[in-house]
Amino acid sequence: MRRAILTSQRLLAVFLTGMLLLFSPIVSLFDKPEFWFGIPLIYFYLFSVWAILIAAMALIIGSQK
């Protein structure tokens, strides 16, 4: 039971971090005409944050076993 509560708290923390990182004023900081690895900066930021959030959730859920 305790492990399930800890897992849900960690997932909530990842969710809130994702909400903060994908919040409009933060995303607008990366809306510039710059390119990283040939990809516009805003797309690179959005997909990087998305991938990191998915990886964090997978690690949290995978460590539950």
DOPAKOL-747621 format. One record per residue: residue number from 1; chain; x, y, z of N, C-alpha, C, O in turn. Coordinates in nm, 3 decimals. Example, Ala and Ser with C-alpha at 12.3 -4.5 7.8 and 13.67 -1.06 7.14 Angstrom:
2
<pt><resi>1</resi><chain>A</chain><n_u>1.319</n_u><n_v>-0.569</n_v><n_w>0.780</n_w><ca_u>1.230</ca_u><ca_v>-0.450</ca_v><ca_w>0.780</ca_w><c_u>1.320</c_u><c_v>-0.330</c_v><c_w>0.780</c_w><o_u>1.424</o_u><o_v>-0.332</o_v><o_w>0.846</o_w></pt>
<pt><resi>2</resi><chain>A</chain><n_u>1.285</n_u><n_v>-0.225</n_v><n_w>0.708</n_w><ca_u>1.367</ca_u><ca_v>-0.106</ca_v><ca_w>0.714</ca_w><c_u>1.290</c_u><c_v>0.003</c_v><c_w>0.787</c_w><o_u>1.341</o_u><o_v>0.114</o_v><o_w>0.804</o_w></pt>
//
This chain:
65
<pt><resi>1</resi><chain>A</chain><n_u>0.082</n_u><n_v>-0.119</n_v><n_w>0.000</n_w><ca_u>0.000</ca_u><ca_v>0.000</ca_v><ca_w>0.000</ca_w><c_u>0.087</c_u><c_v>0.126</c_v><c_w>0.000</c_w><o_u>0.058</o_u><o_v>0.221</o_v><o_w>-0.072</o_w></pt>
<pt><resi>2</resi><chain>A</chain><n_u>0.192</n_u><n_v>0.125</n_v><n_w>0.081</n_w><ca_u>0.280</ca_u><ca_v>0.242</ca_v><ca_w>0.090</ca_w><c_u>0.348</c_u><c_v>0.271</c_v><c_w>-0.043</c_w><o_u>0.366</o_u><o_v>0.386</o_v><o_w>-0.080</o_w></pt>
<pt><resi>3</resi><chain>A</chain><n_u>0.388</n_u><n_v>0.164</n_v><n_w>-0.115</n_w><ca_u>0.455</ca_u><ca_v>0.180</ca_v><ca_w>-0.243</ca_w><c_u>0.362</c_u><c_v>0.244</c_v><c_w>-0.346</c_w><o_u>0.407</o_u><o_v>0.323</o_v><o_w>-0.428</o_w></pt>
<pt><resi>4</resi><chain>A</chain><n_u>0.234</n_u><n_v>0.211</n_v><n_w>-0.342</n_w><ca_u>0.137</ca_u><ca_v>0.268</ca_v><ca_w>-0.435</ca_w><c_u>0.119</c_u><c_v>0.417</c_v><c_w>-0.408</c_w><o_u>0.105</o_u><o_v>0.495</o_v><o_w>-0.502</o_w></pt>
<pt><resi>5</resi><chain>A</chain><n_u>0.120</n_u><n_v>0.456</n_v><n_w>-0.283</n_w><ca_u>0.107</ca_u><ca_v>0.599</ca_v><ca_w>-0.249</ca_w><c_u>0.230</c_u><c_v>0.675</c_v><c_w>-0.297</c_w><o_u>0.217</o_u><o_v>0.785</o_v><o_w>-0.351</o_w></pt>
<pt><resi>6</resi><chain>A</chain><n_u>0.348</n_u><n_v>0.618</n_v><n_w>-0.277</n_w><ca_u>0.472</ca_u><ca_v>0.682</ca_v><ca_w>-0.321</ca_w><c_u>0.475</c_u><c_v>0.695</c_v><c_w>-0.473</c_w><o_u>0.517</o_u><o_v>0.798</o_v><o_w>-0.526</o_w></pt>
<pt><resi>7</resi><chain>A</chain><n_u>0.431</n_u><n_v>0.592</n_v><n_w>-0.544</n_w><ca_u>0.426</ca_u><ca_v>0.596</ca_v><ca_w>-0.690</ca_w><c_u>0.330</c_u><c_v>0.703</c_v><c_w>-0.738</c_w><o_u>0.362</o_u><o_v>0.778</o_v><o_w>-0.831</o_w></pt>
<pt><resi>8</resi><chain>A</chain><n_u>0.214</n_u><n_v>0.713</n_v><n_w>-0.676</n_w><ca_u>0.117</ca_u><ca_v>0.814</ca_v><ca_w>-0.719</ca_w><c_u>0.169</c_u><c_v>0.955</c_v><c_w>-0.690</c_w><o_u>0.142</o_u><o_v>1.048</o_v><o_w>-0.767</o_w></pt>
<pt><resi>9</resi><chain>A</chain><n_u>0.242</n_u><n_v>0.972</n_v><n_w>-0.580</n_w><ca_u>0.299</ca_u><ca_v>1.104</ca_v><ca_w>-0.551</ca_w><c_u>0.407</c_u><c_v>1.141</c_v><c_w>-0.653</c_w><o_u>0.416</o_u><o_v>1.257</o_v><o_w>-0.695</o_w></pt>
<pt><resi>10</resi><chain>A</chain><n_u>0.487</n_u><n_v>1.044</n_v><n_w>-0.691</n_w><ca_u>0.590</ca_u><ca_v>1.071</ca_v><ca_w>-0.792</ca_w><c_u>0.528</c_u><c_v>1.103</c_v><c_w>-0.927</c_w><o_u>0.575</o_u><o_v>1.193</o_v><o_w>-0.997</o_w></pt>
<pt><resi>11</resi><chain>A</chain><n_u>0.423</n_u><n_v>1.030</n_v><n_w>-0.965</n_w><ca_u>0.356</ca_u><ca_v>1.059</ca_v><ca_w>-1.091</ca_w><c_u>0.290</c_u><c_v>1.197</c_v><c_w>-1.088</c_w><o_u>0.289</o_u><o_v>1.267</o_v><o_w>-1.189</o_w></pt>
<pt><resi>12</resi><chain>A</chain><n_u>0.236</n_u><n_v>1.235</n_v><n_w>-0.975</n_w><ca_u>0.179</ca_u><ca_v>1.369</ca_v><ca_w>-0.962</ca_w><c_u>0.287</c_u><c_v>1.475</c_v><c_w>-0.977</c_w><o_u>0.263</o_u><o_v>1.578</o_v><o_w>-1.040</o_w></pt>
<pt><resi>13</resi><chain>A</chain><n_u>0.405</n_u><n_v>1.451</n_v><n_w>-0.922</n_w><ca_u>0.516</ca_u><ca_v>1.546</ca_v><ca_w>-0.935</ca_w><c_u>0.559</c_u><c_v>1.558</c_v><c_w>-1.081</c_w><o_u>0.589</o_u><o_v>1.669</o_v><o_w>-1.128</o_w></pt>
<pt><resi>14</resi><chain>A</chain><n_u>0.563</n_u><n_v>1.446</n_v><n_w>-1.154</n_w><ca_u>0.598</ca_u><ca_v>1.451</ca_v><ca_w>-1.297</ca_w><c_u>0.492</c_u><c_v>1.528</c_v><c_w>-1.374</c_w><o_u>0.524</o_u><o_v>1.606</o_v><o_w>-1.463</o_w></pt>
<pt><resi>15</resi><chain>A</chain><n_u>0.366</n_u><n_v>1.506</n_v><n_w>-1.341</n_w><ca_u>0.257</ca_u><ca_v>1.576</ca_v><ca_w>-1.407</ca_w><c_u>0.267</c_u><c_v>1.727</c_v><c_w>-1.385</c_w><o_u>0.255</o_u><o_v>1.805</o_v><o_w>-1.479</o_w></pt>
<pt><resi>16</resi><chain>A</chain><n_u>0.290</n_u><n_v>1.767</n_v><n_w>-1.262</n_w><ca_u>0.299</ca_u><ca_v>1.911</ca_v><ca_w>-1.232</ca_w><c_u>0.423</c_u><c_v>1.974</c_v><c_w>-1.298</c_w><o_u>0.418</o_u><o_v>2.088</o_v><o_w>-1.343</o_w></pt>
<pt><resi>17</resi><chain>A</chain><n_u>0.532</n_u><n_v>1.900</n_v><n_w>-1.302</n_w><ca_u>0.651</ca_u><ca_v>1.949</ca_v><ca_w>-1.372</ca_w><c_u>0.622</c_u><c_v>1.965</c_v><c_w>-1.521</c_w><o_u>0.664</o_u><o_v>2.063</o_v><o_w>-1.582</o_w></pt>
<pt><resi>18</resi><chain>A</chain><n_u>0.551</n_u><n_v>1.869</n_v><n_w>-1.578</n_w><ca_u>0.513</ca_u><ca_v>1.879</ca_v><ca_w>-1.719</ca_w><c_u>0.422</c_u><c_v>1.998</c_v><c_w>-1.745</c_w><o_u>0.437</o_u><o_v>2.068</o_v><o_w>-1.845</o_w></pt>
<pt><resi>19</resi><chain>A</chain><n_u>0.328</n_u><n_v>2.020</n_v><n_w>-1.655</n_w><ca_u>0.240</ca_u><ca_v>2.137</ca_v><ca_w>-1.670</ca_w><c_u>0.320</c_u><c_v>2.267</c_v><c_w>-1.667</c_w><o_u>0.293</o_u><o_v>2.359</o_v><o_w>-1.744</o_w></pt>
<pt><resi>20</resi><chain>A</chain><n_u>0.418</n_u><n_v>2.274</n_v><n_w>-1.579</n_w><ca_u>0.501</ca_u><ca_v>2.393</ca_v><ca_w>-1.570</ca_w><c_u>0.586</c_u><c_v>2.410</c_v><c_w>-1.696</c_w><o_u>0.594</o_u><o_v>2.521</o_v><o_w>-1.750</o_w></pt>
<pt><resi>21</resi><chain>A</chain><n_u>0.649</n_u><n_v>2.303</n_v><n_w>-1.743</n_w><ca_u>0.736</ca_u><ca_v>2.313</ca_v><ca_w>-1.860</ca_w><c_u>0.660</c_u><c_v>2.339</c_v><c_w>-1.989</c_w><o_u>0.716</o_u><o_v>2.394</o_v><o_w>-2.084</o_w></pt>
<pt><resi>22</resi><chain>A</chain><n_u>0.533</n_u><n_v>2.300</n_v><n_w>-1.994</n_w><ca_u>0.453</ca_u><ca_v>2.320</ca_v><ca_w>-2.114</ca_w><c_u>0.358</c_u><c_v>2.439</c_v><c_w>-2.100</c_w><o_u>0.269</o_u><o_v>2.458</o_v><o_w>-2.184</o_w></pt>
<pt><resi>23</resi><chain>A</chain><n_u>0.377</n_u><n_v>2.518</n_v><n_w>-1.996</n_w><ca_u>0.296</ca_u><ca_v>2.638</ca_v><ca_w>-1.974</ca_w><c_u>0.333</c_u><c_v>2.743</c_v><c_w>-2.079</c_w><o_u>0.451</o_u><o_v>2.758</o_v><o_w>-2.113</o_w></pt>
<pt><resi>24</resi><chain>A</chain><n_u>0.235</n_u><n_v>2.813</n_v><n_w>-2.128</n_w><ca_u>0.254</ca_u><ca_v>2.904</ca_v><ca_w>-2.241</ca_w><c_u>0.367</c_u><c_v>3.006</c_v><c_w>-2.223</c_w><o_u>0.445</o_u><o_v>3.024</o_v><o_w>-2.317</o_w></pt>
<pt><resi>25</resi><chain>A</chain><n_u>0.381</n_u><n_v>3.075</n_v><n_w>-2.110</n_w><ca_u>0.492</ca_u><ca_v>3.171</ca_v><ca_w>-2.100</ca_w><c_u>0.630</c_u><c_v>3.105</c_v><c_w>-2.108</c_w><o_u>0.724</o_u><o_v>3.167</o_v><o_w>-2.158</o_w></pt>
<pt><resi>26</resi><chain>A</chain><n_u>0.642</n_u><n_v>2.983</n_v><n_w>-2.061</n_w><ca_u>0.772</ca_u><ca_v>2.914</ca_v><ca_w>-2.069</ca_w><c_u>0.798</c_u><c_v>2.871</c_v><c_w>-2.212</c_w><o_u>0.910</o_u><o_v>2.885</o_v><o_w>-2.262</o_w></pt>
<pt><resi>27</resi><chain>A</chain><n_u>0.698</n_u><n_v>2.817</n_v><n_w>-2.278</n_w><ca_u>0.714</ca_u><ca_v>2.774</ca_v><ca_w>-2.417</ca_w><c_u>0.746</c_u><c_v>2.893</c_v><c_w>-2.507</c_w><o_u>0.823</o_u><o_v>2.879</o_v><o_w>-2.602</o_w></pt>
<pt><resi>28</resi><chain>A</chain><n_u>0.688</n_u><n_v>3.007</n_v><n_w>-2.479</n_w><ca_u>0.712</ca_u><ca_v>3.124</ca_v><ca_w>-2.563</ca_w><c_u>0.857</c_u><c_v>3.171</c_v><c_w>-2.557</c_w><o_u>0.902</o_u><o_v>3.243</o_v><o_w>-2.646</o_w></pt>
<pt><resi>29</resi><chain>A</chain><n_u>0.931</n_u><n_v>3.132</n_v><n_w>-2.454</n_w><ca_u>1.073</ca_u><ca_v>3.165</ca_v><ca_w>-2.447</ca_w><c_u>1.152</c_u><c_v>3.095</c_v><c_w>-2.558</c_w><o_u>1.258</o_u><o_v>3.143</o_v><o_w>-2.598</o_w></pt>
<pt><resi>30</resi><chain>A</chain><n_u>1.101</n_u><n_v>2.984</n_v><n_w>-2.607</n_w><ca_u>1.170</ca_u><ca_v>2.906</ca_v><ca_w>-2.709</ca_w><c_u>1.115</c_u><c_v>2.931</c_v><c_w>-2.849</c_w><o_u>1.158</o_u><o_v>2.865</o_v><o_w>-2.944</o_w></pt>
<pt><resi>31</resi><chain>A</chain><n_u>1.023</n_u><n_v>3.024</n_v><n_w>-2.863</n_w><ca_u>0.966</ca_u><ca_v>3.056</ca_v><ca_w>-2.994</ca_w><c_u>1.052</c_u><c_v>3.161</c_v><c_w>-3.063</c_w><o_u>1.016</o_u><o_v>3.278</o_v><o_w>-3.073</o_w></pt>
<pt><resi>32</resi><chain>A</chain><n_u>1.168</n_u><n_v>3.115</n_v><n_w>-3.110</n_w><ca_u>1.265</ca_u><ca_v>3.203</ca_v><ca_w>-3.175</ca_w><c_u>1.301</c_u><c_v>3.142</c_v><c_w>-3.310</c_w><o_u>1.289</o_u><o_v>3.021</o_v><o_w>-3.329</o_w></pt>
<pt><resi>33</resi><chain>A</chain><n_u>1.346</n_u><n_v>3.224</n_v><n_w>-3.403</n_w><ca_u>1.385</ca_u><ca_v>3.169</ca_v><ca_w>-3.534</ca_w><c_u>1.526</c_u><c_v>3.108</c_v><c_w>-3.530</c_w><o_u>1.612</o_u><o_v>3.146</o_v><o_w>-3.609</o_w></pt>
<pt><resi>34</resi><chain>A</chain><n_u>1.547</n_u><n_v>3.014</n_v><n_w>-3.440</n_w><ca_u>1.674</ca_u><ca_v>2.943</ca_v><ca_w>-3.428</ca_w><c_u>1.653</c_u><c_v>2.796</c_v><c_w>-3.455</c_w><o_u>1.542</o_u><o_v>2.744</o_v><o_w>-3.440</o_w></pt>
<pt><resi>35</resi><chain>A</chain><n_u>1.760</n_u><n_v>2.728</n_v><n_w>-3.493</n_w><ca_u>1.753</ca_u><ca_v>2.586</ca_v><ca_w>-3.523</ca_w><c_u>1.857</c_u><c_v>2.511</c_v><c_w>-3.443</c_w><o_u>1.970</o_u><o_v>2.557</o_v><o_w>-3.427</o_w></pt>
<pt><resi>36</resi><chain>A</chain><n_u>1.819</n_u><n_v>2.394</n_v><n_w>-3.392</n_w><ca_u>1.911</ca_u><ca_v>2.302</ca_v><ca_w>-3.326</ca_w><c_u>1.904</c_u><c_v>2.171</c_v><c_w>-3.403</c_w><o_u>1.797</o_u><o_v>2.113</o_v><o_w>-3.416</o_w></pt>
<pt><resi>37</resi><chain>A</chain><n_u>2.015</n_u><n_v>2.127</n_v><n_w>-3.452</n_w><ca_u>2.023</ca_u><ca_v>2.004</ca_v><ca_w>-3.531</ca_w><c_u>1.927</c_u><c_v>2.008</c_v><c_w>-3.650</c_w><o_u>1.874</o_u><o_v>1.905</o_v><o_w>-3.690</o_w></pt>
<pt><resi>38</resi><chain>A</chain><n_u>1.905</n_u><n_v>2.127</n_v><n_w>-3.706</n_w><ca_u>1.818</ca_u><ca_v>2.143</ca_v><ca_w>-3.821</ca_w><c_u>1.670</c_u><c_v>2.146</c_v><c_w>-3.787</c_w><o_u>1.586</o_u><o_v>2.146</o_v><o_w>-3.878</o_w></pt>
<pt><resi>39</resi><chain>A</chain><n_u>1.636</n_u><n_v>2.150</n_v><n_w>-3.659</n_w><ca_u>1.496</ca_u><ca_v>2.150</ca_v><ca_w>-3.615</ca_w><c_u>1.469</c_u><c_v>2.285</c_v><c_w>-3.548</c_w><o_u>1.551</o_u><o_v>2.333</o_v><o_w>-3.470</o_w></pt>
<pt><resi>40</resi><chain>A</chain><n_u>1.354</n_u><n_v>2.348</n_v><n_w>-3.578</n_w><ca_u>1.322</ca_u><ca_v>2.473</ca_v><ca_w>-3.509</ca_w><c_u>1.325</c_u><c_v>2.454</c_v><c_w>-3.357</c_w><o_u>1.284</o_u><o_v>2.350</o_v><o_w>-3.306</o_w></pt>
<pt><resi>41</resi><chain>A</chain><n_u>1.372</n_u><n_v>2.555</n_v><n_w>-3.287</n_w><ca_u>1.395</ca_u><ca_v>2.547</ca_v><ca_w>-3.143</ca_w><c_u>1.268</c_u><c_v>2.511</c_v><c_w>-3.066</c_w><o_u>1.275</o_u><o_v>2.432</o_v><o_w>-2.971</o_w></pt>
<pt><resi>42</resi><chain>A</chain><n_u>1.154</n_u><n_v>2.566</n_v><n_w>-3.103</n_w><ca_u>1.031</ca_u><ca_v>2.538</ca_v><ca_w>-3.029</ca_w><c_u>0.990</c_u><c_v>2.392</c_v><c_w>-3.042</c_w><o_u>0.944</o_u><o_v>2.331</o_v><o_w>-2.945</o_w></pt>
<pt><resi>43</resi><chain>A</chain><n_u>1.006</n_u><n_v>2.334</n_v><n_w>-3.162</n_w><ca_u>0.972</ca_u><ca_v>2.193</ca_v><ca_w>-3.180</ca_w><c_u>1.070</c_u><c_v>2.104</c_v><c_w>-3.104</c_w><o_u>1.030</o_u><o_v>2.005</o_v><o_w>-3.043</o_w></pt>
<pt><resi>44</resi><chain>A</chain><n_u>1.196</n_u><n_v>2.141</n_v><n_w>-3.107</n_w><ca_u>1.297</ca_u><ca_v>2.065</ca_v><ca_w>-3.034</ca_w><c_u>1.265</c_u><c_v>2.066</c_v><c_w>-2.885</c_w><o_u>1.274</o_u><o_v>1.962</o_v><o_w>-2.819</o_w></pt>
<pt><resi>45</resi><chain>A</chain><n_u>1.228</n_u><n_v>2.182</n_v><n_w>-2.831</n_w><ca_u>1.193</ca_u><ca_v>2.193</ca_v><ca_w>-2.689</ca_w><c_u>1.070</c_u><c_v>2.109</c_v><c_w>-2.655</c_w><o_u>1.072</o_u><o_v>2.031</o_v><o_w>-2.560</o_w></pt>
<pt><resi>46</resi><chain>A</chain><n_u>0.964</n_u><n_v>2.126</n_v><n_w>-2.733</n_w><ca_u>0.839</ca_u><ca_v>2.055</ca_v><ca_w>-2.704</ca_w><c_u>0.856</c_u><c_v>1.904</c_v><c_w>-2.707</c_w><o_u>0.810</o_u><o_v>1.834</o_v><o_w>-2.617</o_w></pt>
<pt><resi>47</resi><chain>A</chain><n_u>0.921</n_u><n_v>1.852</n_v><n_w>-2.811</n_w><ca_u>0.938</ca_u><ca_v>1.708</ca_v><ca_w>-2.821</ca_w><c_u>1.038</c_u><c_v>1.655</c_v><c_w>-2.719</c_w><o_u>1.025</o_u><o_v>1.541</o_v><o_w>-2.674</o_w></pt>
<pt><resi>48</resi><chain>A</chain><n_u>1.137</n_u><n_v>1.735</n_v><n_w>-2.682</n_w><ca_u>1.231</ca_u><ca_v>1.693</ca_v><ca_w>-2.578</ca_w><c_u>1.161</c_u><c_v>1.682</c_v><c_w>-2.443</c_w><o_u>1.179</o_u><o_v>1.584</o_v><o_w>-2.371</o_w></pt>
<pt><resi>49</resi><chain>A</chain><n_u>1.082</n_u><n_v>1.782</n_v><n_w>-2.409</n_w><ca_u>1.008</ca_u><ca_v>1.778</ca_v><ca_w>-2.282</ca_w><c_u>0.911</c_u><c_v>1.662</c_v><c_w>-2.281</c_w><o_u>0.899</o_u><o_v>1.591</o_v><o_w>-2.181</o_w></pt>
<pt><resi>50</resi><chain>A</chain><n_u>0.844</n_u><n_v>1.642</n_v><n_w>-2.391</n_w><ca_u>0.749</ca_u><ca_v>1.532</ca_v><ca_w>-2.403</ca_w><c_u>0.818</c_u><c_v>1.397</c_v><c_w>-2.381</c_w><o_u>0.768</o_u><o_v>1.313</o_v><o_w>-2.306</o_w></pt>
<pt><resi>51</resi><chain>A</chain><n_u>0.932</n_u><n_v>1.377</n_v><n_w>-2.447</n_w><ca_u>1.005</ca_u><ca_v>1.251</ca_v><ca_w>-2.434</ca_w><c_u>1.059</c_u><c_v>1.231</c_v><c_w>-2.293</c_w><o_u>1.057</o_u><o_v>1.120</o_v><o_w>-2.241</o_w></pt>
<pt><resi>52</resi><chain>A</chain><n_u>1.107</n_u><n_v>1.338</n_v><n_w>-2.231</n_w><ca_u>1.160</ca_u><ca_v>1.328</ca_v><ca_w>-2.095</ca_w><c_u>1.049</c_u><c_v>1.294</c_v><c_w>-1.996</c_w><o_u>1.070</o_u><o_v>1.215</o_v><o_w>-1.904</o_w></pt>
<pt><resi>53</resi><chain>A</chain><n_u>0.931</n_u><n_v>1.352</n_v><n_w>-2.014</n_w><ca_u>0.818</ca_u><ca_v>1.322</ca_v><ca_w>-1.926</ca_w><c_u>0.775</c_u><c_v>1.176</c_v><c_w>-1.940</c_w><o_u>0.744</o_u><o_v>1.111</o_v><o_w>-1.840</o_w></pt>
<pt><resi>54</resi><chain>A</chain><n_u>0.771</n_u><n_v>1.125</n_v><n_w>-2.063</n_w><ca_u>0.735</ca_u><ca_v>0.985</ca_v><ca_w>-2.084</ca_w><c_u>0.839</c_u><c_v>0.893</c_v><c_w>-2.022</c_w><o_u>0.803</o_u><o_v>0.792</o_v><o_w>-1.960</o_w></pt>
<pt><resi>55</resi><chain>A</chain><n_u>0.966</n_u><n_v>0.926</n_v><n_w>-2.037</n_w><ca_u>1.073</ca_u><ca_v>0.844</ca_v><ca_w>-1.980</ca_w><c_u>1.064</c_u><c_v>0.845</c_v><c_w>-1.827</c_w><o_u>1.084</o_u><o_v>0.742</o_v><o_w>-1.764</o_w></pt>
<pt><resi>56</resi><chain>A</chain><n_u>1.036</n_u><n_v>0.961</n_v><n_w>-1.768</n_w><ca_u>1.024</ca_u><ca_v>0.970</ca_v><ca_w>-1.623</ca_w><c_u>0.908</c_u><c_v>0.886</c_v><c_w>-1.573</c_w><o_u>0.921</o_u><o_v>0.817</o_v><o_w>-1.472</o_w></pt>
<pt><resi>57</resi><chain>A</chain><n_u>0.794</n_u><n_v>0.892</n_v><n_w>-1.642</n_w><ca_u>0.680</ca_u><ca_v>0.811</ca_v><ca_w>-1.601</ca_w><c_u>0.709</c_u><c_v>0.662</c_v><c_w>-1.616</c_w><o_u>0.669</o_u><o_v>0.582</o_v><o_w>-1.532</o_w></pt>
<pt><resi>58</resi><chain>A</chain><n_u>0.779</n_u><n_v>0.624</n_v><n_w>-1.723</n_w><ca_u>0.814</ca_u><ca_v>0.483</ca_v><ca_w>-1.741</ca_w><c_u>0.908</c_u><c_v>0.434</c_v><c_w>-1.632</c_w><o_u>0.895</o_u><o_v>0.322</o_v><o_w>-1.584</o_w></pt>
<pt><resi>59</resi><chain>A</chain><n_u>1.002</n_u><n_v>0.517</n_v><n_w>-1.592</n_w><ca_u>1.093</ca_u><ca_v>0.479</ca_v><ca_w>-1.483</ca_w><c_u>1.017</c_u><c_v>0.464</c_v><c_w>-1.351</c_w><o_u>1.043</o_u><o_v>0.371</o_v><o_w>-1.274</o_w></pt>
<pt><resi>60</resi><chain>A</chain><n_u>0.926</n_u><n_v>0.554</n_v><n_w>-1.324</n_w><ca_u>0.850</ca_u><ca_v>0.548</ca_v><ca_w>-1.200</ca_w><c_u>0.761</c_u><c_v>0.424</c_v><c_w>-1.196</c_w><o_u>0.757</o_u><o_v>0.353</o_v><o_w>-1.095</o_w></pt>
<pt><resi>61</resi><chain>A</chain><n_u>0.691</n_u><n_v>0.398</n_v><n_w>-1.305</n_w><ca_u>0.602</ca_u><ca_v>0.283</ca_v><ca_w>-1.309</ca_w><c_u>0.683</c_u><c_v>0.152</c_v><c_w>-1.313</c_w><o_u>0.642</o_u><o_v>0.053</o_v><o_w>-1.254</o_w></pt>
<pt><resi>62</resi><chain>A</chain><n_u>0.796</n_u><n_v>0.154</n_v><n_w>-1.383</n_w><ca_u>0.879</ca_u><ca_v>0.034</ca_v><ca_w>-1.391</ca_w><c_u>0.945</c_u><c_v>-0.001</c_v><c_w>-1.259</c_w><o_u>0.970</o_u><o_v>-0.118</o_v><o_w>-1.232</o_w></pt>
<pt><resi>63</resi><chain>A</chain><n_u>0.974</n_u><n_v>0.099</n_v><n_w>-1.177</n_w><ca_u>1.038</ca_u><ca_v>0.071</ca_v><ca_w>-1.048</ca_w><c_u>0.939</c_u><c_v>0.022</c_v><c_w>-0.944</c_w><o_u>0.978</o_u><o_v>-0.017</o_v><o_w>-0.834</o_w></pt>
<pt><resi>64</resi><chain>A</chain><n_u>0.812</n_u><n_v>0.022</n_v><n_w>-0.978</n_w><ca_u>0.710</ca_u><ca_v>-0.023</ca_v><ca_w>-0.884</ca_w><c_u>0.714</c_u><c_v>-0.174</c_v><c_w>-0.866</c_w><o_u>0.674</o_u><o_v>-0.224</o_v><o_w>-0.760</o_w></pt>
<pt><resi>65</resi><chain>A</chain><n_u>0.761</n_u><n_v>-0.246</n_v><n_w>-0.964</n_w><ca_u>0.761</ca_u><ca_v>-0.394</ca_v><ca_w>-0.957</ca_w><c_u>0.864</c_u><c_v>-0.447</c_v><c_w>-0.864</c_w><o_u>0.876</o_u><o_v>-0.569</o_v><o_w>-0.849</o_w></pt>
//
